[in-house]
Amino acid sequence: MPAETTPDTGGTSPRESAGGRRRKSRSKRRKALLVAAWTAAGVVALGGTGLGYLYFHLNGNIRSIDIDQALGADRPTDVDNGSQDVLVLGSDSRSGGNGELGGGSDDGTARSDTAMIVHLYEGHKKASVVSIPRDTLVDRPSCTDADGTTHEAASQVMFNSAYSTGGAVCAVKTVESMTGIRMDHYMEIDFSGFRQLIDDLGGVRITTTEDIDDPDSHLDLEAGTHTLDGEQALGLVRTRHGVGDGSDLGRIQLQQAFVRALVDRVEQLGVLTSPKKLYDLADTATRTVTTDSGLASVKDLASFAGGLKGLSSSHMDMVTMPVQYDSADGNRVLVDEDRSARVWSALRADRSIPASATEGTASGDAKNVVNEG
């Protein structure tokens, strides 16, 4: 299917706004990454206890943020029912090698254009993953970032503005304010890190049910089964105009399908015994992931990731936070408060998300375009 030639507006829908005019296109620097930070946990799991002899080198790779100290006591109650909640962000930093990948200049800024809440149920044998559309209009609470700078609260602003305004700390506080769920951990990965991780894994196999041709994300795939390298995988999870209606909601569906394939790939490599391959994977993962201080060592990461070894894609329920299109602006979506409350209530109680909570909400039309190979 041919790609649209309309540039990425950064909005949720390609429809015209209520006034009959399309929003001005935003530059390529607004393009999203995806949620590949989930990869970091899975990759580190491959190393397990075998990383001990490289502990100090790998430990020095990890960047962390002390979110607990920054947020203090102004947080939801930590429910001790055996479950864990992890906020996973994809960062489109323009620093270093990411400028070329993101299509923008190295201006030192970063945005979180992809976000997922990963809820690990008691026992960590199954998970629910809730994607938060970046263009959702939310009330952002005031927050003090990791550098001690306080940012005022703002009403009805895009969700991804929380990260661009105050970094990880403000992103976590916004998510906790929206959901009433305390985030036990935080993980983030960027463009270049995601690409390298996929290459170190030897690629990820997927099947496309139709052609994907999107010059904006540099992706050209014929319908069929492919083993995507890092560059192609990055293009797939960033594409909007290559498939479906060109919406960000449609892109989320592609990302979710890719994450399933990625989890399966990591599971296939669980018996890997090559020391060099293990080292390459662990080195890349620890260099490219940013975590909260609770996961800021190889020991902590390996312990956390080791607990995910029994989690397969068949035991992952992947949904999008219930939203509705904004009638005043087709490029934005609004939280469906009633249905979202049912999602968050289920996760707080460590229960499965009821199907009725996501029925009848806005969604893209890229479903089933990509399947696991």
N, C-alpha and C positions, 0 to 999 in steps of 0.2 A: 504494500500500500504506500503510495507516495507521501512524502512528508509535506506538511503545510509549510508555507514560506513565511508566514507571519512570525516576527521575532517574539521571543519569550517575554511576555508582559509581566511575568511574576505573579499573575493572578490565578484564581482558582478556575475560572471558566472563560472560554474564548468568546462568550456571548458579549453583545454590546451592552453598555451600561444603560441605566434607566433613562438617561438623557439622550440616548440615540447615538452617542459618540463612543468610540473605543478609547480605552485608557491609553496614554502614551506608553510605548514600550520601555521597559527598564533594561539597562545594559546587561550584558552577559554575566557580569559579576554577581547578578542576583540569582544565577542559576543554582539549583540545589545539588547537594551531594546525595546522600541517602543515609541509611541507617546502618552503615556497615560497622559501626563500633561493636555490634554484636559479634562480628568476626573475631575481634581481639580476644574475647573470653574463650571462644571455641578454639582458637589457635593456641593460646597458652595452655589449654587443657591437654594438647598433644604432648607437651613436654613433661608435665607432671613433675615427679621427683627427679627426673633426669636432668633438670636444669641446675642442680646444686652446684656443680663445679664451675658454672659460669655466673654464679649468683651476683657477685659484685659488679660485673660488667653490665648485666641485664638490669640490675637494680638501678644503676645510674642512668639508664635510658628513660625511666618512667617519669612523666610529669604529673603532678597532682595539685589539687586545690582542696584546702581545708574548709569544706562546705559547712560542716557541723559548727565549727567555731564562728564562721561568718554569719550564720543564721541564728545561732543561739537557741533560746527556748521558744522562739516564736514560730512553732512548727506543729503540724498535726501529731497526735499521739502515736507513738510507735507501737503498733499492734503486734503482740508476740504470739502469733498462731503458727509459727513454723514457716510462713511464707516470706518472700522478699520481693521488693519492688525496685527496679533499676531504671533510671532515666538514661536513655541512649540517644546521643545527638550526633548528627553528621555536620561537620563544620566545613564551610567553604572559605577558609582563610586564604588571603591573597599573598601571604608571605612565602618566600622561598620558591620551591618548585610548584606550588599551588597556583601561582599567577597564570602560568601557561595552561594548566589544566582547567582552570576556571574561566579562562578567556578574558581575564581582566589584568590590570596593572598591579604591581606589588605596592599596595597602598597601606599595608599593615593591618587592615581590618579583617573581620571575620563575621560570618553569619551562621546561624543554625537553621538551615532550610529544611531539615528533616528531623523529626523527633518521634521516638517510640517509648512508651512505658512498657517494660517487660515485667510481668507479674509471674514469679516462680511460685507455684503452689507448694504446700507442705510436702516435703520429700524430694522436690525438684525434679520430678519425673514428667511433669507437664507444665505448660506455660500459656498464658494469654498475652498477646502482644497488641497494644492499642496504639495506632498511628495518630498523631495530632497534625492535622493540616496546617501548614505554615501560615496560610492566609486567613485563619480563623480570627475573628475580631473578639478580643478578650479585654477584661479589666486587669491591667498589670499592677500588682501591688508595689508599694515603695520597697526599696531594698538597698542594702549596703554591699557593694561588691568586694571581691577579695583584696582590693587595694585600699579599702576603707572609704571609698567615695559613695555617698548616698544619692540615690536616684529617686525622684518623685514618682508617685503613683500616676497612672494614666488610664483613661477610660476608652474602651473600644478602639484598641490599637491591634495591629497584627501580632499574632502569637510570637513569631520569630523576632520581633523587636525586643523581647525580653533579653535574649542572648546578645544581640548587637548593642543593647544599651548597657547592660551590666554583667555580661559574661555568664559563666556557668552558675554562679550563685543566684543571679536574678532569674535565670531560666528555671532552676530548681524551685525557687520560691513561688514563681508563677504557676508551675505545674501543681505544687502542693496546695496553692490557694484554689485552683480550679477543681481539684479532685478530692481534697480532704484526705489524701493518702501521703504518708511520709515516705520519701524516697530513701531507701537504705543505701543505695549506691548511685554513682554517676559515672558514665563512660562516654568518651568522645573520640572520634577519629576524623581525619581530614582527607582531602582528595588524593594526595600522593600516597598516603599511608594505605588507603583502601586499594588503590591500584597495585601497589607492591605486594600487599597481602594476597590478593587473588593470583598474582604471578607466582608467588612462593608456594601457593597451594597447588600449582599446576593447572590452574583454570577451573572454571565451574561450568558444568554441562547443563544446558537448558534447551527447550524446544519452543520455537515460535510458530504459531498457527497462521501467521500472515507475514508478509514482508515488512520490514521496518527500515525506513530510510529517513534519517533526520540529520541534515548537515549541521544544525546547531549543536548537536551532541556528538557529532563525528561518528555516527553509527549507521552502517549499511549492512543489513542482514536479510538474506532470503528466508522464506518460510522453511522450517526444518530444524534439525537438531545440530547444535553447535557447542563446542567447548570454548567458552569466552575467556580471553586473556584479560589482564587488568584493565587495559585501555577500553576494550569492548564492554566489559562489565560496567565500567564507570559510565560509558555512553548509554547503556541500557537503563541504569537507574536514574539517569538525568533526563532521559528523553521525555518530551511532552508532545511535540508536534508529529512524532513519527507514528503514533498509534492513537486509536480512539478519538475522543473529542478535544484533545489537546489540553485537558484540564490537569491541575495538580492532583486532584482526587484520582484521576486515571493513572497518573504516575505512581501514586502510592500503591495501587494494585500491582503494578509491575514490580515495585520494590519488594512487596510482600512475597510475591512468587519467587523472586530471586533469593530472598533470605531463606526460604524453604530449601531451595536447591543448594544454597551455601551450607546450611546446617547438615544436609545429607553428605556433602562433599567432605566436611570436617569429620563426620562420623566414619566415612569410608577410610580416612587416613588415620583412624584411631590406633591401628596396629603398626603404624610406621615405625621402623627401627633405625633408619639412617640417622646417625648423630648430626651430620652436616645439615640434613633437611630440617631436623628438629631445631637446630641452632638458628638457621635462616628464618624459620617461622617465628621463633621466640624473639629473635633480635628485631625483626620488623615490627612485630606486635608491640613490644615494649617501647620502641622508638616512636611509634605513631599514635599510641593511645594516651589520652589524658584521663585521669581518674580522680575520684574523691580520695581523701587521705586514708580511708579505710581499705583501699585496694592499692596503696602506693608502694608495694614491694612485690618482688617476684613470689615470695612465700604466700602473701595474701592473695595475689592474683591466681596463682596455681591452685590454692585451696578452694577459692571461689569457683574457678573454672572446672576443677576436678569434680565438683558437685553437679556439673551439668552433663557429665558424660553419658548418662542414661536418657537424656532428652533428645528425642528424634523429631523430625518435622511433622510426623503424623500425630504427635502429641502437642502441637502448637496451634492454638486458636488465634488467628490473625484477623483483626477488625480495624476499622477506622472510627475514631471518636465520632459519635452521632452529631451531624451538623445539617444545616439547611442553607440553601443559597440566600444571600442577602438581596432582597427585592430592590434595594436602592443602589446596589453595585454588584453586577454579575461576576466581578473579579474577587469577591470576598464571600466568606461563609460565616454563619452564625452558629454558636453552640446550641444544639437542641437540648435545652436544659432538662426536660423530663427524662428523655432517654439516656442522656449522659449520666444523670444521677443514678440511674439503675445500673449502668456499667460500673461506676465507682463504688456503689454500695456492694455489688457482687464481689469486687476485688478486695475490698476492705474485710469482707467476711470470708475470704479465701474460697469463694464459690465460682463456678463457671459463669461466664457472661451469658445471660439468656438471649436467645436469638431474637426475641421480640424487641430487645433494646436497640437493635441496629436496623430493624425493618422500617422501610418508609423514609429513610433519611437520604440526604444527597450523596451521590456516588458518581464516579467516572464510568466510562464504558470500555475500559481496557481489560476487563476481566477475561481470563482464559486466553489472552493473546500470548502469554508466556507460561509454559509448563515446565516442570522439572524433566530433564532429559533422561 
